[in-house]
């Protein structure tokens, strides 16, 4: 039976405050778009006409509304599961099977994960086959979407099951310092995923082949060499068979490090724009942003696992949510549920750090190429091609945006170009 106490009341209050904050930011952003969305910003006027600007506003509103409804649906079901007494009932049923704590834990998380997946499916289907289709982005058939879903579930179940099994084994048999061994295992596991993703996981969903434009490949290799970076290869990906969105990225670590270009990007952008985008991505590596991100993340992970080790021994945690006796996998789930709303309020800090890294990568691109025209043009074209919101509310962008708003980025690049011109640097 649930025990209403300070812990439970505090959790419910924080949980509902998170939902209220999400709703308020969502409405604030859309109201700002409606108020300001009648005139194309000057920097985009030769790229985006008023009709496309209205499509951007409509796409932003529809996508945001769907995302909010999906989020609230998942939160409502999660809260219902936590407050209904379903968790101790499920744990009791699993314990009656007498399969052991590790296998029992995997069954427990598999059932709850299945519920989460089934809840998301209608929203994902509507997003792909209604919204993305309406705005000309979707290129997938239902068969392809279903195949991707099945492959994704297999990969997630395999890797997630492996990690959860290791974690529960360490908690059960690792002694008082299990949290330290778990932290080491988690770090190795993350590095393993970074290494294996481009070699094994990504090819399950897309075809990768060496960049066919040899002239562009040579220019990329020359710039990467100039930046002091060595990559295993430069690949193009058949992204267009699923979506018309455009992008490019660096991936992998060590010998698996590579550059990936969407075929949609190659079709819609000039070589100068593609080079500028790639040098921006190279800037993240050159400025060691991955390392700068991982170090504080690993520190937080270590403290988090230490906190988990203490909370798992807290009898009030189990009594509050209806468990008569402590159950390892039940405790792990409850701790994750309790900490999740708190993590939301740390989002602005993470976003601010990410935006700083993006500005540094923009600056690196301009410094290495010697001018900002390529990146300036690429960002405008990317915004047009992807129907990106050009007018986010400043508070919404401060809270959520991992990249500076487009107008801010373009303004910085314009200022950089003007300063370069005043100092005699080639433009």
Secondary structure, DSSP 8 states (H G I E B T S, - for coil): ----SHHHHHHHHHHHHHHHHHHHHHHHHHHHHHHHTTS--GGGTTT--HHHHHHHHHHHHHHHHHHHHHHHHHHHHHHHHHHHTHHHHHHHHHHHT---HHHHHHHHHHHHHHHHHHHHHHHHHHIIIIIIHHTT-B---HHHHHHHHHHHHHHHHHHHHHHHHHHHHHHHHSGGGHHHHHHHHHHHHHHHHHHHIIIIIGGGTS-EEE-S-HHHHHHHHHHHHHTT---SEEEEE-GGGTB----EEEE-SGGG-EEEEEHHHHHHS-HHHHHHHHHHHHHHHHTTHHHHHHHHHHHHHHHHHHHHHHHTT-HHHHHHTT-SS--HHHHHHHHHHHHHHHHHTTHHHHHHHHHHHHHHHHHHHHHHHS-SHHHHHHHHHHHHHHT--S---HHHHHHH-SS--HHHHHHHHHHHHHHHHHTT---
